[in-house]
Amino acid sequence: MGFYERSVSGPLLLTMSYSGCDATGVGTKVVSRGDSLWHISRITYGDGTRYAIVCRANRDRIRDPNLIHPRQILFLLTKRR
């Protein structure tokens, strides 16, 4: 298994509460050159200041929030409907 790969068997379900907003489920994002957690958060959640959600969901993948790498796969929590 490579540095950026992870295999998951069976369904994956994450639940997290942040700033009064419950989140259930997960999507993924493959980091591209020039991406930042702020940019990914702004596109995903509509607010760059919520980059901590991405960071917390990927604790095992992100050692330094200021340094993410192209082809790195990040989990993105999705809102409960």
Biopython code that builds the backbone (N, CA, C, O; Angstrom):
import numpy as np
from Bio.PDB.StructureBuilder import StructureBuilder

atoms = [
    (1, "MET", "N", (0.851, -1.175, 0.000)),
    (1, "MET", "CA", (0.000, 0.000, 0.000)),
    (1, "MET", "C", (0.893, 1.232, 0.000)),
    (1, "MET", "O", (1.813, 1.322, 0.812)),
    (2, "GLY", "N", (0.638, 2.188, -0.899)),
    (2, "GLY", "CA", (1.437, 3.401, -1.011)),
    (2, "GLY", "C", (1.100, 4.412, 0.062)),
    (2, "GLY", "O", (0.141, 4.243, 0.816)),
    (3, "PHE", "N", (1.893, 5.455, 0.123)),
    (3, "PHE", "CA", (1.732, 6.504, 1.128)),
    (3, "PHE", "C", (0.365, 7.168, 1.051)),
    (3, "PHE", "O", (-0.214, 7.504, 2.084)),
    (4, "TYR", "N", (-0.163, 7.363, -0.154)),
    (4, "TYR", "CA", (-1.422, 8.088, -0.321)),
    (4, "TYR", "C", (-2.626, 7.182, -0.490)),
    (4, "TYR", "O", (-3.733, 7.666, -0.723)),
    (5, "GLU", "N", (-2.432, 5.888, -0.379)),
    (5, "GLU", "CA", (-3.539, 4.966, -0.606)),
    (5, "GLU", "C", (-4.011, 4.367, 0.713)),
    (5, "GLU", "O", (-3.240, 4.222, 1.661)),
    (6, "ARG", "N", (-5.282, 4.026, 0.752)),
    (6, "ARG", "CA", (-5.845, 3.370, 1.924)),
    (6, "ARG", "C", (-7.023, 2.546, 1.459)),
    (6, "ARG", "O", (-7.907, 3.045, 0.764)),
    (7, "SER", "N", (-7.034, 1.295, 1.839)),
    (7, "SER", "CA", (-8.172, 0.469, 1.455)),
    (7, "SER", "C", (-9.112, 0.352, 2.647)),
    (7, "SER", "O", (-8.675, 0.205, 3.788)),
    (8, "VAL", "N", (-10.383, 0.419, 2.369)),
    (8, "VAL", "CA", (-11.401, 0.326, 3.404)),
    (8, "VAL", "C", (-12.377, -0.750, 2.965)),
    (8, "VAL", "O", (-12.917, -0.700, 1.860)),
    (9, "SER", "N", (-12.599, -1.720, 3.837)),
    (9, "SER", "CA", (-13.577, -2.745, 3.499)),
    (9, "SER", "C", (-14.870, -2.450, 4.235)),
    (9, "SER", "O", (-14.858, -2.115, 5.420)),
    (10, "GLY", "N", (-15.965, -2.573, 3.542)),
    (10, "GLY", "CA", (-17.266, -2.302, 4.143)),
    (10, "GLY", "C", (-17.572, -0.813, 4.118)),
    (10, "GLY", "O", (-16.739, -0.013, 3.693)),
    (11, "PRO", "N", (-18.757, -0.440, 4.571)),
    (11, "PRO", "CA", (-19.149, 0.971, 4.554)),
    (11, "PRO", "C", (-18.368, 1.770, 5.588)),
    (11, "PRO", "O", (-18.030, 1.266, 6.659)),
    (12, "LEU", "N", (-18.091, 3.008, 5.253)),
    (12, "LEU", "CA", (-17.364, 3.901, 6.142)),
    (12, "LEU", "C", (-18.317, 5.014, 6.555)),
    (12, "LEU", "O", (-18.908, 5.677, 5.702)),
    (13, "LEU", "N", (-18.467, 5.219, 7.842)),
    (13, "LEU", "CA", (-19.363, 6.250, 8.335)),
    (13, "LEU", "C", (-18.666, 7.007, 9.447)),
    (13, "LEU", "O", (-18.268, 6.423, 10.455)),
    (14, "LEU", "N", (-18.522, 8.305, 9.261)),
    (14, "LEU", "CA", (-17.940, 9.166, 10.273)),
    (14, "LEU", "C", (-19.014, 10.123, 10.748)),
    (14, "LEU", "O", (-19.820, 10.600, 9.949)),
    (15, "THR", "N", (-19.034, 10.405, 12.025)),
    (15, "THR", "CA", (-19.965, 11.383, 12.556)),
    (15, "THR", "C", (-19.172, 12.394, 13.358)),
    (15, "THR", "O", (-18.335, 12.027, 14.183)),
    (16, "MET", "N", (-19.438, 13.664, 13.114)),
    (16, "MET", "CA", (-18.692, 14.719, 13.783)),
    (16, "MET", "C", (-19.595, 15.916, 13.981)),
    (16, "MET", "O", (-20.431, 16.209, 13.126)),
    (17, "SER", "N", (-19.445, 16.601, 15.078)),
    (17, "SER", "CA", (-20.183, 17.823, 15.311)),
    (17, "SER", "C", (-19.176, 18.962, 15.427)),
    (17, "SER", "O", (-18.215, 18.869, 16.190)),
    (18, "TYR", "N", (-19.394, 20.029, 14.676)),
    (18, "TYR", "CA", (-18.478, 21.163, 14.683)),
    (18, "TYR", "C", (-19.288, 22.434, 14.520)),
    (18, "TYR", "O", (-20.089, 22.540, 13.591)),
    (19, "SER", "N", (-19.100, 23.378, 15.388)),
    (19, "SER", "CA", (-19.794, 24.670, 15.340)),
    (19, "SER", "C", (-21.305, 24.512, 15.225)),
    (19, "SER", "O", (-21.953, 25.250, 14.483)),
    (20, "GLY", "N", (-21.868, 23.552, 15.955)),
    (20, "GLY", "CA", (-23.303, 23.374, 15.955)),
    (20, "GLY", "C", (-23.853, 22.715, 14.709)),
    (20, "GLY", "O", (-25.068, 22.691, 14.516)),
    (21, "CYS", "N", (-23.008, 22.188, 13.872)),
    (21, "CYS", "CA", (-23.443, 21.564, 12.618)),
    (21, "CYS", "C", (-23.076, 20.089, 12.646)),
    (21, "CYS", "O", (-21.892, 19.752, 12.672)),
    (22, "ASP", "N", (-24.062, 19.210, 12.642)),
    (22, "ASP", "CA", (-23.778, 17.774, 12.612)),
    (22, "ASP", "C", (-23.388, 17.365, 11.213)),
    (22, "ASP", "O", (-23.954, 17.847, 10.231)),
    (23, "ALA", "N", (-22.417, 16.472, 11.126)),
    (23, "ALA", "CA", (-21.980, 15.974, 9.830)),
    (23, "ALA", "C", (-21.951, 14.459, 9.872)),
    (23, "ALA", "O", (-21.451, 13.868, 10.829)),
    (24, "THR", "N", (-22.477, 13.840, 8.854)),
    (24, "THR", "CA", (-22.471, 12.384, 8.757)),
    (24, "THR", "C", (-22.078, 12.016, 7.345)),
    (24, "THR", "O", (-22.512, 12.651, 6.384)),
    (25, "GLY", "N", (-21.265, 11.000, 7.222)),
    (25, "GLY", "CA", (-20.852, 10.551, 5.907)),
    (25, "GLY", "C", (-19.525, 11.142, 5.519)),
    (25, "GLY", "O", (-18.959, 11.974, 6.227)),
    (26, "VAL", "N", (-19.047, 10.705, 4.401)),
    (26, "VAL", "CA", (-17.738, 11.165, 3.979)),
    (26, "VAL", "C", (-17.638, 11.137, 2.461)),
    (26, "VAL", "O", (-18.152, 10.235, 1.800)),
    (27, "GLY", "N", (-16.969, 12.140, 1.930)),
    (27, "GLY", "CA", (-16.598, 12.177, 0.525)),
    (27, "GLY", "C", (-15.077, 12.200, 0.495)),
    (27, "GLY", "O", (-14.439, 12.216, 1.547)),
    (28, "THR", "N", (-14.503, 12.201, -0.672)),
    (28, "THR", "CA", (-13.055, 12.273, -0.754)),
    (28, "THR", "C", (-12.640, 13.377, -1.703)),
    (28, "THR", "O", (-13.407, 13.797, -2.570)),
    (29, "LYS", "N", (-11.430, 13.832, -1.528)),
    (29, "LYS", "CA", (-10.839, 14.857, -2.395)),
    (29, "LYS", "C", (-9.392, 14.468, -2.632)),
    (29, "LYS", "O", (-8.638, 14.250, -1.683)),
    (30, "VAL", "N", (-9.007, 14.381, -3.889)),
    (30, "VAL", "CA", (-7.609, 14.151, -4.233)),
    (30, "VAL", "C", (-6.970, 15.530, -4.365)),
    (30, "VAL", "O", (-7.397, 16.341, -5.187)),
    (31, "VAL", "N", (-5.962, 15.790, -3.567)),
    (31, "VAL", "CA", (-5.309, 17.089, -3.553)),
    (31, "VAL", "C", (-4.605, 17.322, -4.887)),
    (31, "VAL", "O", (-3.911, 16.446, -5.404)),
    (32, "SER", "N", (-4.799, 18.519, -5.430)),
    (32, "SER", "CA", (-4.140, 18.933, -6.668)),
    (32, "SER", "C", (-3.080, 19.976, -6.347)),
    (32, "SER", "O", (-3.099, 20.589, -5.280)),
    (33, "ARG", "N", (-2.166, 20.167, -7.271)),
    (33, "ARG", "CA", (-1.128, 21.176, -7.094)),
    (33, "ARG", "C", (-1.780, 22.540, -6.868)),
    (33, "ARG", "O", (-2.675, 22.932, -7.616)),
    (34, "GLY", "N", (-1.340, 23.253, -5.852)),
    (34, "GLY", "CA", (-1.884, 24.570, -5.538)),
    (34, "GLY", "C", (-3.024, 24.556, -4.541)),
    (34, "GLY", "O", (-3.434, 25.620, -4.077)),
    (35, "ASP", "N", (-3.554, 23.385, -4.192)),
    (35, "ASP", "CA", (-4.631, 23.299, -3.202)),
    (35, "ASP", "C", (-4.109, 23.625, -1.807)),
    (35, "ASP", "O", (-2.933, 23.419, -1.504)),
    (36, "SER", "N", (-4.986, 24.127, -0.980)),
    (36, "SER", "CA", (-4.709, 24.337, 0.447)),
    (36, "SER", "C", (-5.947, 23.890, 1.217)),
    (36, "SER", "O", (-7.026, 23.763, 0.639)),
    (37, "LEU", "N", (-5.799, 23.653, 2.502)),
    (37, "LEU", "CA", (-6.964, 23.268, 3.304)),
    (37, "LEU", "C", (-8.002, 24.392, 3.297)),
    (37, "LEU", "O", (-9.204, 24.129, 3.307)),
    (38, "TRP", "N", (-7.542, 25.629, 3.281)),
    (38, "TRP", "CA", (-8.454, 26.777, 3.231)),
    (38, "TRP", "C", (-9.288, 26.726, 1.946)),
    (38, "TRP", "O", (-10.508, 26.883, 1.986)),
    (39, "HIS", "N", (-8.629, 26.507, 0.820)),
    (39, "HIS", "CA", (-9.324, 26.456, -0.475)),
    (39, "HIS", "C", (-10.307, 25.277, -0.524)),
    (39, "HIS", "O", (-11.449, 25.436, -0.954)),
    (40, "ILE", "N", (-9.862, 24.111, -0.086)),
    (40, "ILE", "CA", (-10.728, 22.924, -0.082)),
    (40, "ILE", "C", (-11.936, 23.161, 0.816)),
    (40, "ILE", "O", (-13.055, 22.790, 0.460)),
    (41, "SER", "N", (-11.722, 23.775, 1.975)),
    (41, "SER", "CA", (-12.811, 24.077, 2.897)),
    (41, "SER", "C", (-13.783, 25.098, 2.308)),
    (41, "SER", "O", (-14.996, 24.969, 2.474)),
    (42, "ARG", "N", (-13.256, 26.106, 1.625)),
    (42, "ARG", "CA", (-14.121, 27.125, 1.022)),
    (42, "ARG", "C", (-15.004, 26.511, -0.052)),
    (42, "ARG", "O", (-16.181, 26.856, -0.156)),
    (43, "ILE", "N", (-14.449, 25.599, -0.859)),
    (43, "ILE", "CA", (-15.221, 24.951, -1.916)),
    (43, "ILE", "C", (-16.237, 23.962, -1.317)),
    (43, "ILE", "O", (-17.380, 23.893, -1.769)),
    (44, "THR", "N", (-15.818, 23.206, -0.308)),
    (44, "THR", "CA", (-16.663, 22.158, 0.269)),
    (44, "THR", "C", (-17.732, 22.705, 1.203)),
    (44, "THR", "O", (-18.896, 22.312, 1.118)),
    (45, "TYR", "N", (-17.340, 23.611, 2.095)),
    (45, "TYR", "CA", (-18.254, 24.090, 3.143)),
    (45, "TYR", "C", (-18.686, 25.542, 2.963)),
    (45, "TYR", "O", (-19.503, 26.039, 3.737)),
    (46, "GLY", "N", (-18.152, 26.228, 1.954)),
    (46, "GLY", "CA", (-18.526, 27.610, 1.714)),
    (46, "GLY", "C", (-17.810, 28.610, 2.594)),
    (46, "GLY", "O", (-18.138, 29.796, 2.568)),
    (47, "ASP", "N", (-16.830, 28.159, 3.379)),
    (47, "ASP", "CA", (-16.122, 29.036, 4.302)),
    (47, "ASP", "C", (-14.731, 28.480, 4.572)),
    (47, "ASP", "O", (-14.585, 27.386, 5.118)),
    (48, "GLY", "N", (-13.719, 29.236, 4.190)),
    (48, "GLY", "CA", (-12.341, 28.786, 4.366)),
    (48, "GLY", "C", (-11.932, 28.603, 5.816)),
    (48, "GLY", "O", (-11.036, 27.815, 6.119)),
    (49, "THR", "N", (-12.594, 29.336, 6.723)),
    (49, "THR", "CA", (-12.220, 29.231, 8.139)),
    (49, "THR", "C", (-12.609, 27.877, 8.736)),
    (49, "THR", "O", (-12.220, 27.567, 9.862)),
    (50, "ARG", "N", (-13.353, 27.088, 8.011)),
    (50, "ARG", "CA", (-13.731, 25.755, 8.490)),
    (50, "ARG", "C", (-12.724, 24.671, 8.071)),
    (50, "ARG", "O", (-13.050, 23.484, 8.056)),
    (51, "TYR", "N", (-11.514, 25.090, 7.737)),
    (51, "TYR", "CA", (-10.473, 24.133, 7.355)),
    (51, "TYR", "C", (-10.196, 23.136, 8.472)),
    (51, "TYR", "O", (-9.705, 22.039, 8.208)),
    (52, "ALA", "N", (-10.501, 23.499, 9.714)),
    (52, "ALA", "CA", (-10.284, 22.599, 10.854)),
    (52, "ALA", "C", (-11.119, 21.329, 10.724)),
    (52, "ALA", "O", (-10.712, 20.276, 11.213)),
    (53, "ILE", "N", (-12.277, 21.408, 10.075)),
    (53, "ILE", "CA", (-13.109, 20.222, 9.858)),
    (53, "ILE", "C", (-12.344, 19.221, 8.992)),
    (53, "ILE", "O", (-12.309, 18.028, 9.293)),
    (54, "VAL", "N", (-11.735, 19.716, 7.923)),
    (54, "VAL", "CA", (-10.955, 18.852, 7.034)),
    (54, "VAL", "C", (-9.748, 18.296, 7.796)),
    (54, "VAL", "O", (-9.427, 17.112, 7.692)),
    (55, "CYS", "N", (-9.103, 19.146, 8.542)),
    (55, "CYS", "CA", (-7.920, 18.737, 9.302)),
    (55, "CYS", "C", (-8.262, 17.651, 10.326)),
    (55, "CYS", "O", (-7.549, 16.653, 10.432)),
    (56, "ARG", "N", (-9.328, 17.837, 11.065)),
    (56, "ARG", "CA", (-9.729, 16.850, 12.086)),
    (56, "ARG", "C", (-10.164, 15.532, 11.469)),
    (56, "ARG", "O", (-9.904, 14.469, 12.033)),
    (57, "ALA", "N", (-10.818, 15.588, 10.325)),
    (57, "ALA", "CA", (-11.267, 14.358, 9.663)),
    (57, "ALA", "C", (-10.095, 13.575, 9.077)),
    (57, "ALA", "O", (-10.240, 12.404, 8.726)),
    (58, "ASN", "N", (-8.940, 14.219, 8.972)),
    (58, "ASN", "CA", (-7.768, 13.592, 8.359)),
    (58, "ASN", "C", (-6.552, 13.631, 9.275)),
    (58, "ASN", "O", (-5.422, 13.765, 8.805)),
    (59, "ARG", "N", (-6.777, 13.515, 10.571)),
    (59, "ARG", "CA", (-5.684, 13.574, 11.546)),
    (59, "ARG", "C", (-4.549, 12.613, 11.227)),
    (59, "ARG", "O", (-3.378, 12.941, 11.416)),
    (60, "ASP", "N", (-4.897, 11.429, 10.744)),
    (60, "ASP", "CA", (-3.871, 10.430, 10.444)),
    (60, "ASP", "C", (-3.152, 10.711, 9.130)),
    (60, "ASP", "O", (-2.154, 10.052, 8.835)),
    (61, "ARG", "N", (-3.621, 11.660, 8.337)),
    (61, "ARG", "CA", (-3.031, 11.965, 7.037)),
    (61, "ARG", "C", (-2.315, 13.310, 6.995)),
    (61, "ARG", "O", (-1.419, 13.511, 6.175)),
    (62, "ILE", "N", (-2.703, 14.225, 7.867)),
    (62, "ILE", "CA", (-2.150, 15.577, 7.848)),
    (62, "ILE", "C", (-1.363, 15.816, 9.128)),
    (62, "ILE", "O", (-1.938, 15.895, 10.214)),
    (63, "ARG", "N", (-0.064, 15.930, 8.998)),
    (63, "ARG", "CA", (0.779, 16.227, 10.168)),
    (63, "ARG", "C", (0.892, 17.729, 10.376)),
    (63, "ARG", "O", (0.912, 18.210, 11.509)),
    (64, "ASP", "N", (0.967, 18.471, 9.265)),
    (64, "ASP", "CA", (1.094, 19.930, 9.295)),
    (64, "ASP", "C", (0.011, 20.511, 8.388)),
    (64, "ASP", "O", (0.055, 20.302, 7.175)),
    (65, "PRO", "N", (-0.963, 21.238, 8.951)),
    (65, "PRO", "CA", (-2.053, 21.785, 8.136)),
    (65, "PRO", "C", (-1.585, 22.722, 7.024)),
    (65, "PRO", "O", (-2.319, 22.958, 6.065)),
    (66, "ASN", "N", (-0.388, 23.247, 7.143)),
    (66, "ASN", "CA", (0.155, 24.137, 6.118)),
    (66, "ASN", "C", (0.852, 23.386, 4.990)),
    (66, "ASN", "O", (1.341, 23.996, 4.040)),
    (67, "LEU", "N", (0.895, 22.058, 5.098)),
    (67, "LEU", "CA", (1.618, 21.272, 4.103)),
    (67, "LEU", "C", (0.809, 20.033, 3.709)),
    (67, "LEU", "O", (0.797, 19.029, 4.422)),
    (68, "ILE", "N", (0.138, 20.123, 2.567)),
    (68, "ILE", "CA", (-0.533, 18.955, 1.989)),
    (68, "ILE", "C", (0.093, 18.716, 0.622)),
    (68, "ILE", "O", (0.682, 19.626, 0.037)),
    (69, "HIS", "N", (-0.032, 17.505, 0.117)),
    (69, "HIS", "CA", (0.694, 17.113, -1.081)),
    (69, "HIS", "C", (-0.235, 16.684, -2.212)),
    (69, "HIS", "O", (-1.279, 16.082, -1.959)),
    (70, "PRO", "N", (0.135, 16.989, -3.472)),
    (70, "PRO", "CA", (-0.646, 16.505, -4.608)),
    (70, "PRO", "C", (-0.786, 14.985, -4.549)),
    (70, "PRO", "O", (0.134, 14.280, -4.134)),
    (71, "ARG", "N", (-1.937, 14.499, -4.968)),
    (71, "ARG", "CA", (-2.332, 13.085, -4.989)),
    (71, "ARG", "C", (-2.663, 12.544, -3.596)),
    (71, "ARG", "O", (-3.009, 11.370, -3.467)),
    (72, "GLN", "N", (-2.565, 13.362, -2.564)),
    (72, "GLN", "CA", (-2.977, 12.943, -1.226)),
    (72, "GLN", "C", (-4.504, 12.870, -1.229)),
    (72, "GLN", "O", (-5.166, 13.756, -1.769)),
    (73, "ILE", "N", (-5.055, 11.834, -0.637)),
    (73, "ILE", "CA", (-6.507, 11.660, -0.592)),
    (73, "ILE", "C", (-7.010, 12.081, 0.785)),
    (73, "ILE", "O", (-6.574, 11.551, 1.807)),
    (74, "LEU", "N", (-7.929, 13.034, 0.797)),
    (74, "LEU", "CA", (-8.489, 13.548, 2.047)),
    (74, "LEU", "C", (-9.958, 13.165, 2.152)),
    (74, "LEU", "O", (-10.672, 13.120, 1.150)),
    (75, "PHE", "N", (-10.402, 12.889, 3.372)),
    (75, "PHE", "CA", (-11.816, 12.657, 3.644)),
    (75, "PHE", "C", (-12.482, 14.005, 3.885)),
    (75, "PHE", "O", (-11.924, 14.870, 4.560)),
    (76, "LEU", "N", (-13.667, 14.178, 3.333)),
    (76, "LEU", "CA", (-14.461, 15.401, 3.540)),
    (76, "LEU", "C", (-15.792, 14.999, 4.138)),
    (76, "LEU", "O", (-16.539, 14.224, 3.540)),
    (77, "LEU", "N", (-16.089, 15.519, 5.309)),
    (77, "LEU", "CA", (-17.358, 15.217, 5.962)),
    (77, "LEU", "C", (-18.480, 15.948, 5.253)),
    (77, "LEU", "O", (-18.307, 17.081, 4.804)),
    (78, "THR", "N", (-19.624, 15.305, 5.152)),
    (78, "THR", "CA", (-20.777, 15.904, 4.487)),
    (78, "THR", "C", (-21.885, 16.156, 5.509)),
    (78, "THR", "O", (-22.009, 15.436, 6.500)),
    (79, "LYS", "N", (-22.676, 17.174, 5.256)),
    (79, "LYS", "CA", (-23.748, 17.534, 6.181)),
    (79, "LYS", "C", (-24.865, 16.507, 6.186)),
    (79, "LYS", "O", (-25.158, 15.872, 5.173)),
    (80, "ARG", "N", (-25.473, 16.360, 7.337)),
    (80, "ARG", "CA", (-26.676, 15.527, 7.480)),
    (80, "ARG", "C", (-27.846, 16.259, 6.882)),
    (80, "ARG", "O", (-27.995, 17.458, 7.116)),
    (81, "ARG", "N", (-28.681, 15.593, 6.122)),
    (81, "ARG", "CA", (-29.841, 16.243, 5.463)),
    (81, "ARG", "C", (-31.077, 16.076, 6.282)),
    (81, "ARG", "O", (-32.144, 16.550, 5.892)),
]
sb = StructureBuilder()
sb.init_structure("model")
sb.init_model(0)
sb.init_chain("A")
sb.init_seg("    ")
for serial, (resi, resn, name, xyz) in enumerate(atoms, 1):
    if name == "N":
        sb.init_residue(resn, " ", resi, " ")
    sb.init_atom(name, np.array(xyz, "f"), 0.0, 1.0, " ", f" {name:<3s}", serial, name[0])
structure = sb.get_structure()
